Amino acid sequence: DQKQFPMPKESVLTMADKEAIQIEKFIFHIILKEDVNPHYLQEVQISDGQKEFFKCRLADAAQGRQYVFTEDSHLKELASEILKANDTDFVRLSREITNDFKLTHTNSTNDGVFIISIASIGKRKLLFLVKLDHKRIYQYKVDDSNSTAILDEVKNTFTEDKSAIQKVALIDIHSDAVWDVLVTDRGAKSEKSYITDYFRTFLSVLPRESDSDLTKKAISTVNKWASNNKQNLDPEQEVSSYKARGRDYLMNH
């Protein structure tokens, strides 16, 4: 008998996966549009309740658009390092990732924080990156003497105001999933542009075409072919009929 190998996972996170998420490491650095460099922190303290909030945001990120790293992706290298880093190296690498994000954003950016977090689902490790705009509905305090931040409170209104969360990348480089990065980008201008140019540059990713994407592209190609060759086709058939036949063929095969 031929040995059977599991197919790569098309799905993202199951309900069981989402319930099993654990936040293991968490830090953010402050990004201000008038400052060239981020304001780096050494530590961020969050409560169990706040961990639950970010765990839910991580689960939300599982619905993002699928991307794969380019061959020369620097972030992929950093992700591989930070996922196995000790606490000291985690902070160092989080600063490097934040700096790369700030450098790629050549236009003005809203004041906010850039979150770097490591989460686990059993033995599976995920890197979670979030750009969060400043809102008055949450607060943090910074002790300048030791660059330590204490996240005092995430109010209930904050969990409901998702507009504060501008960009999310959920990175998984070790699993058998068909994707490397799941992206949600509120800065994208249209449904056809799921990610802003600078965020794509920072992540160094290419869109992964799902089965659904390829089906839509195939149907669109049939329609375009019929339109371009209308003069050579049966004049009694509308161009739309070829699109319909193409769709029917794909649905039946």
Secondary structure, 3 states (H helix, E strand, C coil): CCCCCCCCECCCCCHHHHHHCEEEEEEEEEECCCCCCCECCCEEECCHHHHHHHHHHHHHHCCCEEEEECCCCHHHHHHHHHCCCCHHHHHHHHHHHHHHHHHHCCCCCCCEEEEEEEEEECCEEEEEEEEEECCCCEEEEEECCCCEEEEEEECHHHHHCHHHEEEEEEECCCCCECCCEEEEECCCCECCECCCHHHHHHHCEEECCCHHHHHHHHHHHHHHHHHHCHHHCCCCCCHHHHHHHHHHHHHHC
